[in-house]
């Protein structure tokens, strides 16, 4: 068993490019952005010899925090991170080695497999459950549109066209600033701090063409925006935000529909709509209305969770009230300090 550095070992990039379970969250660019923004230490556990081709791997980041303690996560701020293995036996070997070599020290190791049926842990190790939505793009575009909710999605897309909304896609610093202004507005509305602007700048820098910003404009006003991550033949919707004063214009459905058209045109088979908290009924309903398939996403911890997560959730609720009242400059500053402790 070996531990390698995915930022310097060229075999990691080769494995991510060819493994069928790899996605944007495995990419070198994503790992570099995590390291640069938050100071996390990425590493990979593998059973492959140093001189051999990399055929199996379990990626991690080490998070060191005086607030939340040291832990090892696969991977921070990633909706999911499927182990890049070929069999369950191979995965069990990597997990066993990780337990022996990494603990004690960190409080726990967390795995976030996209496919919970391919997890080597039992129910006692489950630490969190979320909702995932996936849209099949292999059917004709007309069929996909016909599967959209008629009132909540189809009607709003047509409304956006009548309103004359303009669509823009790109990666410029100016587009990032427009997106981030909408993000601050949206996160304030929900009572949570925005991710630091440095995080998005580093994603643009290290993920290059794999990260794209999409914007909907009403005249000179940006009304909705999303950030997507592309890898090989997979597309992930990662961040979304909007100006609530213009919701009636259908900006968000309009931007999503353009994303679907472009992903379909690029022969991408599945659009990953991302994870949703189980108590976020509004977001789950919105994703259901796109004709998506809903699945369960489970995270696992070793050792098994001890119940202290409840205290963390209570603190988060208190923080929501505070963040909703902070001025934008202070909110930007605090977000940069806060997120490195979350992971």
C-alpha positions in Angstrom: 0.0 0.0 0.0 1.2 3.5 -0.8 0.3 7.2 -0.3 1.0 9.5 -3.2 0.7 13.2 -3.9 -2.0 13.8 -6.7 -0.6 17.2 -7.4 2.8 15.9 -8.4 2.3 12.3 -9.4 1.3 12.4 -13.1 -0.4 9.0 -12.8 -3.3 10.6 -10.9 -4.3 12.7 -13.9 -4.1 9.7 -16.1 -6.3 7.6 -13.9 -8.9 10.4 -13.5 -9.0 10.9 -17.3 -9.8 7.2 -18.0 -11.6 5.8 -15.0 -15.4 5.5 -15.6 -16.3 6.6 -12.0 -14.1 9.8 -12.1 -15.8 13.2 -12.3 -14.8 16.9 -11.8 -14.4 16.4 -8.1 -11.5 14.0 -8.7 -9.6 16.4 -11.0 -6.2 17.8 -10.2 -7.7 21.3 -10.7 -10.4 20.7 -8.0 -7.7 19.4 -5.6 -5.4 22.4 -6.3 -8.2 24.8 -5.6 -8.9 23.1 -2.3 -5.2 23.3 -1.3 -4.7 26.9 -2.5 -7.9 28.3 -1.0 -8.2 26.4 2.3 -4.8 25.0 3.0 -6.0 21.4 2.8 -3.4 18.7 2.1 -4.6 16.3 -0.7 -3.2 12.8 -0.9 -4.2 9.5 -2.4 -4.1 5.9 -1.0 -3.4 3.2 -3.6 -2.3 -0.4 -3.8 -0.3 0.2 -7.0 3.5 0.2 -6.8 5.3 3.5 -7.5 6.6 2.5 -10.9 3.3 0.8 -12.0 0.3 2.3 -13.7 -2.3 3.7 -11.3 -5.4 1.5 -11.5 -7.0 2.1 -8.1 -7.1 5.0 -5.7 -8.9 6.6 -2.8 -8.4 10.4 -2.7 -8.4 12.4 0.6 -7.8 15.8 2.0 -6.4 16.4 5.4 -8.2 19.2 7.2 -6.5 20.8 10.2 -8.7 23.2 12.2 -8.5 24.5 15.8 -12.3 24.9 15.7 -13.5 21.6 14.2 -10.5 19.4 14.8 -8.4 17.4 12.4 -10.1 15.0 10.0 -9.6 13.3 6.7 -12.3 13.7 4.1 -12.9 12.3 0.6 -13.4 15.0 -0.5 -14.2 18.4 1.1 -16.8 20.6 -0.5 -17.5 17.8 -3.0 -21.1 16.6 -3.3 -19.7 13.1 -3.8 -16.4 11.4 -4.5 -16.6 7.8 -5.8 -13.6 5.7 -4.9 -11.7 4.9 -8.1 -11.6 1.2 -7.7 -12.7 -1.8 -9.7 -14.0 -4.2 -7.1 -15.5 -4.0 -3.6 -12.6 -6.2 -2.3 -10.2 -3.6 -3.7 -12.1 -0.8 -1.9 -12.1 -2.7 1.3 -8.3 -3.1 1.1 -7.8 0.6 0.6 -10.2 1.5 3.5 -8.6 -0.9 5.9 -5.1 0.5 5.1 -6.4 4.0 5.5 -7.8 3.2 9.0 -4.5 1.6 10.0 -2.2 4.3 8.7 -4.2 7.5 9.2 -5.9 6.9 12.7 -5.5 7.9 15.4 -4.7 11.5 14.9 -7.7 12.8 12.9 -11.1 12.6 14.6 -12.4 10.5 11.7 -12.2 9.5 8.1 -15.2 10.4 5.9 -16.1 8.8 2.6 -18.7 10.3 0.2 -19.3 7.6 -2.5 -21.7 8.6 -5.3 -22.9 5.0 -5.3 -23.9 3.9 -1.8 -24.3 0.3 -2.9 -20.6 0.3 -3.5 -19.6 1.3 0.0 -17.7 -1.1 2.3 -19.3 0.2 5.5 -22.5 -0.8 7.4 -25.4 1.4 8.5 -23.8 2.3 11.8 -21.1 4.3 9.9 -23.6 6.5 8.1 -23.0 10.1 9.1 -25.3 12.1 6.7 -28.0 11.5 4.1 -28.8 13.7 1.1 -30.8 13.8 -2.0 -29.2 13.5 -5.5 -30.9 14.3 -8.8 -29.8 13.0 -12.2 -31.2 14.0 -15.6 -30.9 11.5 -18.5 -29.8 13.4 -21.6 -29.7 10.4 -24.0 -33.3 10.9 -25.1 -34.3 13.5 -27.8 -34.4 17.1 -26.6 -38.1 17.3 -27.3 -38.7 14.4 -25.0 -36.7 16.0 -22.3 -38.6 19.3 -22.6 -41.9 17.3 -22.5 -40.8 15.8 -19.2 -40.4 19.2 -17.5 -43.1 20.4 -15.2 -45.5 22.3 -17.4 -46.3 25.2 -15.0 -43.1 25.6 -13.0 -40.5 25.0 -15.7 -41.9 24.9 -19.2 -44.1 28.0 -18.7 -41.2 29.9 -17.1 -38.8 29.1 -19.9 -41.3 30.5 -22.4 -41.8 33.5 -20.1 -38.1 34.2 -20.0 -38.0 34.2 -23.8 -40.9 36.6 -24.0 -39.2 38.8 -21.4 -36.2 39.0 -23.7 -33.7 37.6 -21.3 -30.2 37.3 -22.7 -28.0 34.3 -22.0 -24.2 34.5 -21.5 -21.6 31.8 -20.9 -17.9 32.3 -20.1 -15.1 32.5 -17.5 -14.1 36.2 -17.4 -13.4 38.0 -14.1 -16.3 40.3 -14.9 -18.7 37.3 -15.1 -17.3 36.0 -11.9 -18.1 39.3 -10.1 -21.6 39.3 -11.5 -22.1 35.7 -10.3 -20.6 36.4 -6.9 -22.9 39.5 -6.3 -25.9 37.2 -7.0 -24.4 34.5 -4.7 -24.1 37.0 -1.8 -27.7 38.1 -2.3 -28.9 34.5 -2.4 -26.9 33.2 0.5 -28.0 36.1 2.6 -31.6 35.3 1.7 -31.1 31.8 3.0 -29.1 32.9 6.1 -25.8 31.3 5.2 -22.4 32.9 4.3 -21.2 32.7 0.7 -18.1 30.8 -0.2 -15.0 33.1 -0.3 -14.4 34.8 -3.7 -10.9 33.3 -3.6 -12.4 29.8 -3.9 -14.1 30.7 -7.2 -11.1 32.6 -8.5 -9.0 29.5 -7.8 -11.5 27.2 -9.6 -11.3 29.4 -12.6 -7.5 29.4 -12.4 -6.9 25.6 -11.8 -10.0 24.0 -13.5 -9.6 26.1 -16.6 -12.2 25.3 -19.3 -13.8 22.6 -17.0 -15.5 25.4 -15.0 -18.0 27.7 -16.6 -20.3 30.5 -15.5 -23.8 30.9 -17.0 -25.7 34.2 -16.6 -29.2 35.4 -17.5 -29.6 39.1 -18.1 -32.7 41.3 -18.0 -31.4 44.4 -19.8 -28.4 45.5 -17.9 -29.3 43.5 -14.8 -28.0 40.0 -14.1 -30.9 38.0 -12.7 -29.7 34.4 -12.4 -26.5 32.5 -12.6 -25.1 29.0 -12.2 -21.6 27.4 -12.1 -21.0 24.1 -13.7 -18.1 21.6 -13.7 -17.3 19.4 -16.6 -15.1 16.3 -16.8 -14.9 14.0 -19.8 -18.5 13.1 -20.5 -20.0 14.2 -17.3 -21.5 17.6 -16.2 -22.2 18.8 -12.7 -24.4 21.7 -11.6 -22.5 23.0 -8.5 -23.6 26.5 -7.6 -26.7 28.6 -8.4 -28.0 32.1 -7.4 -30.5 34.6 -8.4 -32.0 38.0 -7.8 -35.4 37.4 -6.1 -36.8 40.6 -7.5 -36.8 39.1 -11.0 -37.9 35.5 -10.2 -41.1 36.1 -12.2 -39.0 36.5 -15.4 -38.0 32.8 -15.3 -34.2 33.5 -15.2 -33.1 30.3 -13.4 -35.2 27.9 -15.5 -34.0 29.8 -18.6 -30.3 29.3 -17.7 -30.8 25.6 -16.8 -32.6 24.9 -20.1 -29.7 26.5 -22.0 -27.3 24.3 -20.0 -29.3 21.2 -20.9 -29.3 22.2 -24.6 -25.5 22.6 -24.6 -24.8 19.4 -22.6 -27.1 17.5 -25.0 -25.3 19.0 -27.9 -22.0 17.9 -26.5 -23.3 14.3 -26.2 -23.1 14.3 -22.4 -25.3 11.4 -21.2 -26.1 12.6 -17.7 -26.5 16.0 -16.0 -25.8 15.8 -12.3 -28.1 18.3 -10.5 -26.1 18.0 -7.3 -27.0 17.2 -3.7 -29.8 18.7 -1.6 -30.3 18.6 2.1 -33.3 16.5 3.0 -35.0 19.4 4.8 -34.7 21.7 1.8 -38.1 20.8 0.3 -38.1 23.8 -2.0 -34.8 22.8 -3.7 -35.8 19.1 -3.9 -39.1 20.1 -5.5 -37.4 22.4 -8.0 -35.0 19.5 -9.1 -37.9 17.0 -9.3 -39.7 19.3 -11.7 -37.0 18.8 -14.4 -37.9 15.1 -14.9 -34.8 14.0 -13.0 -34.2 10.7 -11.2 -33.9 11.1 -7.5 -31.4 8.9 -5.5 -30.1 8.7 -2.0 -26.6 9.9 -1.2 -25.0 8.7 2.0 -21.7 9.8 3.7 -19.8 7.4 6.0 -17.4 8.0 8.9 -14.8 5.8 10.6 -15.0 5.5 13.5 -18.8 5.6 13.5 -20.5 8.9 14.4 -21.0 9.6 18.1 -24.0 11.9 17.8 -22.0 15.2 18.3 -23.3 16.3 14.8 -26.5 17.5 16.4 -24.6 20.2 18.4 -22.9 21.4 15.1 -26.3 21.7 13.4 -27.7 23.8 16.3 -24.7 26.1 16.0 -25.3 26.4 12.3 -28.9 27.6 12.9 -27.7 30.3 15.2 -25.1 31.4 12.7 -27.8 31.7 10.0 -29.5 34.4 12.0 -26.2 36.3 12.4 -25.0 36.0 8.8 -28.3 37.3 7.4 -27.7 40.7 9.1 -24.0 41.3 8.2 -23.1 43.9 5.6 -21.6 42.6 2.4 -17.9 43.5 3.0 -17.9 41.9 6.4 -19.7 38.9 5.1 -17.0 38.4 2.4 -14.3 38.6 5.0 -15.9 36.2 7.5 -16.7 33.6 4.8 -13.0 33.4 3.9 -12.1 32.6 7.5 -15.1 30.3 8.2 -15.0 27.9 5.3 -11.6 26.5 5.8 -12.9 25.0 9.1 -15.9 23.4 7.5 -14.7 21.1 4.7 
